[in-house]
Amino acid sequence: MEEELIREETALRRRLLLRLLRGFSFENPRHKGETISDLVPAELITAELTQHNPHRVIQS
């Protein structure tokens, strides 16, 4: 009985994970919701990063 419950819970967790990841692009992630903090603190953003990857730098 306990093993059956564990298998059922595992299946439910897999389905939930797949539902959450459906349509998610790891190449171009879009955050759904409010961020808790800056992804990269402003003091760590270098001139090299802004020069070579301007699309990845969010100016606030």
Beta strands, then each sheet from edge to edge (+ up, - down):
end
